[in-house]
Amino acid sequence: MVQAASSVDVKASPASNQTGYRSFQLGSFGFSRDEYFVHIGWQANGQKLSHTISADAFLRAMMRDVAWGFFYGWVNFDPVIGTRNLYGKVEFYAGKYHPSYKSKGLDLTETFDSREIMATFKAILDDWTNEGFDPFAAPDETGKGWLGKKNGNNRAAIERQRQACKRMPGLPGDAELRADDNGYPVNRAFADVPQDEPQIKAEPGFENEVHAFNLFKYLSRSDVTWNPSVSSVLERSLCCPTTEEYILPIKHGNDRVEWFVQLSDEIEWEIENKNTGAPRAKVIMKAGDVAAMPADIRHQGYSKKRSMLLVWENATPELPQLYESGKLKPYPVEF
Amino acid sequence: MNSKFQTVFGSLRDYTKGELQIIDDDPKNYAFSNVFDVAGKSAPYEKVVVAINLGYVLETLRAEGTSAWYAAAHDEFAIVMDGDVEVELLKLDAPDSVVPPNTRGSVLAGERPAGRKMGTVRCQRGHQVLLPKGAAYRFKAYKPGVILMQTVEGKLSVQKWRDICYT
């Protein structure tokens, strides 16, 4: 069956009589789910292959990929499957960056128009996210609604828009600040974060130009985990703060250098070789720490308490090609 | 406010650096530093680069006393990571003569730049202030503190990676 979504065709089956879930097809890849698991199927080297992921982990990973618009570079759902953003097109792969699958020729990569894969991913999320399960939330904040047969949906959670300012939140015509009355109460884990505001004394005529806000208050009211917003824009330099709890649901493979500033609490980062997954380092960041994430790694964070992280990105479009071609070193500075 | 959670921020007086556990890598690849450690070793308002990405930088400034006047040909943003800092803003009468339009990073704007008072912003920890293009600004710290600046590498930027990073 072909289902229309956002003017792009999504290939979906009728709902299963047994579980209530639809199955989906993206190119040669098949996606299905049951009460506990998601199954991804493909063929390579004349062999039928399948990969299984716990449905909650899959939904958390796919939610980030959708919310981030496939982000910068690679979004590895786990060591076997994931996406690579080619900016306008997106690769979906199975086994490409897993040494065993790759060496035996059992990997498969297909490239899709971004709109096609986005429409399919959104349709999967819509169908497979049950009422009561929020893929953006920390495990402590959401129920076990992901388990079992299809039971309603949670569109309010999965259709959240990433909050990206044009210059700085709170300026006229720019992104809103977060407050109780626009649906952003203080998160339970940040109840001790001061909610004071800067004292602004603007001279007449400069009320819209003298601007400040409490970034830590803003972050304390984030209703999502591992989903950066944008809080200041200087040309291509973007400050993208985010609040993190439990495990980053994907392993992000960089196509450029990015930087982390730990604003509060602590995150442990496991750093791996981008192509093979071989461990390279562990970076343990505490409040005030600054660290680069090189362009040739993939990384996954662990945050035992909800923490505030400033992700600093350079959105220059040419960067992936400059790193890929070797014109830029994968690390940011030599000393 | 009572909470079963305790949020840990750092300060000049109280911070703990994280660590690098190297398995198969060079620690320099991570340029790992800590803004409180950097500010603790810096001169007041020395603009120490702690992150760089093709000309864009994050700088750490030790806020202590009153700074010089600065200006830039582009927006800048300051986050107070620790302390009590007042930012004074001045709309420059002739911004291009203070900082030519293609200048990258901030420059010294002179002892008494000519312009109209825009206002002041008093910031505590976690507060972010816009330092708009076309304005001059200076900081006044009521106690030693730390500012994280989002800006562009300029003549005043100081890079001393060996002194601030794990190696």
Interface residues (C-beta under 8 A of the other chain):
Chain A: R167 M168 L171 R188 A189 F190 A191 D192 V193 P194 D196 E197 P198 Q199 I200 K201 A202 E203 F206 E209 V210 H211 A212 F213 N214 L215 F216 K217 S231 S232 L234 E235 R236 S237 C239 R256 V257 E258 W259 V261 Q262 L263 S264 D265 E266 I271 A278 P279 R280 A281 K282 V283 I284 M285 K286 A287 G288 D289 V290 A291 A292 M293 P294 K305 R306 W312 N314 T316 L319 L328 P330 Y331 P332 V333 E334 F335
Chain B: M1 N2 S3 F5 Q6 T7 V8 F9 G10 Y15 T16 K17 G18 E19 L20 Q21 I22 I23 D24 D25 D26 P27 K28 N29 Y30 A31 F32 S33 N34 V35 F36 D37 V50 A51 I52 N53 L54 Y56 L58 H74 D75 E76 F77 I79 M81 V87 L89 K91 R116 K117 M118 G119 T120 V121 R122 C123 Q124 R125 G126 H127 Q128 V129 L130 P132 A135 V146 L148 Q150 T151 V152 Q159 W161 R162 C165 T167
